[in-house]
Amino acid sequence: MTDDQPDFSAYQPATIAARGHYGWCGDTGAIIPPIHVSTTFARDATYERVGPGGYTRDDNPTYLAAERTIAALEGGMAARLFASGMAAIAAVFQALAPGDRVVVSKDQYFGTPKWLREWAMRWGLSVDFVDSASTDALARAVAAAPTRLVFVETPANPTWAVTDIAAAAAIARQAGATLVVDNTAATPVLTRPIALGADLVVHSATKYLNGHSDALVGAVVTARDDALWERIGQVRYLAGPVPGPMEAWLLLRGMRTLHLRVERACHNAMAIARHFERHPGVAEVCYPGLDGFPGHAVAARQMRGGFGGMLSLRIRPRRGESAIDAAVGVARRVRLITRATSLGGVETLIEHRKTVEGDDSDVPADLLRLSVGIEAVEDLIDDLEQALETL
Ligand SMILES: *Cc1c(COP(=O)(O)O)cnc(C)c1O
């Protein structure tokens, strides 16, 4: 028997994703990796480990193909899976020391600032929020005091404000700080932050990487093997925020179609953005792909092949109608598009973020977030048209 398995280091990211960084099983010839449900792994008579791991809180063989795939897609040295996107993000901050100062994008997935305020700051992390879409504001914030880490999301939930990753990397580098990019919305298909100078990339792999809204998983990718990466690994194996083997396997299965799904979602989102850009019922379309969008030029530089599947519509209230009633009214009237939180699946979802985030959120009350799926775009446009009651 010859072991002529493909050498995935030689191939393009799209090829690695389609094949799940896996050739076939040497024992059975199966071309799909097994799900290793075992929590513990044997040692031989000389007390050496038979396989790579000893216990599933440290590692599980089912994680490996998914981790190698994500690391390859991001152009990183290695990746680790976590129980969720938030577990991955929390692990990065937990790897720091009390008293460390971090500078974080003000506009981003609301769970990150919420966790920082309610947990990290109480554990002694010093956190400053900044509008990172302004490179000047970011530079000033980082220069204001010694900074250990800079954390940005781009395009950022739910306004899709764009942060210039290369500029943020230069600012972080000059300050001796680590740059972390939440690449959930852009995906490595469109943006590769490590190539632009980021040190770490985090994902809610629950979203586009899995792509089927059926597994909660997170990932951290590192550019290099250093003390911080070591410490992030310790957070995982000491505290145990690991995914189940089934989730890791579903993630790997979902990633096989990542490039096709993202390509189609980009196409659909652009068509929706253009269709509603000058619609009388829509005050503004927030989408980095539109020429008039403030972050468009930076997005065009750092996103390749599309501007993503996420966009927001700001609904123009009719005479006498409040902004919130106008937006919620549209969300109530959709028939095909589903009212639900989350993003990055094959189905189109709509959400009134202000209702979900609560009164202290500064998300505009007229804003509806759309996670554009892979349906026929005409059906999506028709559904939004009838929901805007202008059909
Ligand atoms: C959903 C999301 C998270 C959190 O991920 P979970 O898997 O839900 O824990 C973090 N960042 C972004 C950008 C997200 O969309």
PDBQT file of the ligand as one rigid body, heavy atoms in Angstrom, charges set to zero:
ROOT
HETATM    1  C1  LIG A 401     -21.896  35.410  16.375  1.00  0.00    +0.000 C 
HETATM    2  C2  LIG A 401     -20.658  36.205  16.489  1.00  0.00    +0.000 A 
HETATM    3  C3  LIG A 401     -19.789  36.042  17.578  1.00  0.00    +0.000 A 
HETATM    4  C4  LIG A 401     -20.101  35.088  18.701  1.00  0.00    +0.000 C 
HETATM    5  O1  LIG A 401     -20.061  33.764  18.256  1.00  0.00    +0.000 OA
HETATM    6  P1  LIG A 401     -20.869  32.555  18.941  1.00  0.00    +0.000 P 
HETATM    7  O2  LIG A 401     -20.455  31.389  18.116  1.00  0.00    +0.000 OA
HETATM    8  O3  LIG A 401     -22.330  32.889  18.838  1.00  0.00    +0.000 OA
HETATM    9  O4  LIG A 401     -20.420  32.492  20.355  1.00  0.00    +0.000 OA
HETATM   10  C5  LIG A 401     -18.619  36.778  17.587  1.00  0.00    +0.000 A 
HETATM   11  N1  LIG A 401     -18.323  37.643  16.615  1.00  0.00    +0.000 NA
HETATM   12  C6  LIG A 401     -19.140  37.834  15.555  1.00  0.00    +0.000 A 
HETATM   13  C7  LIG A 401     -18.749  38.817  14.498  1.00  0.00    +0.000 C 
HETATM   14  C8  LIG A 401     -20.334  37.134  15.462  1.00  0.00    +0.000 A 
HETATM   15  O5  LIG A 401     -21.149  37.328  14.410  1.00  0.00    +0.000 OA
ENDROOT
TORSDOF 0
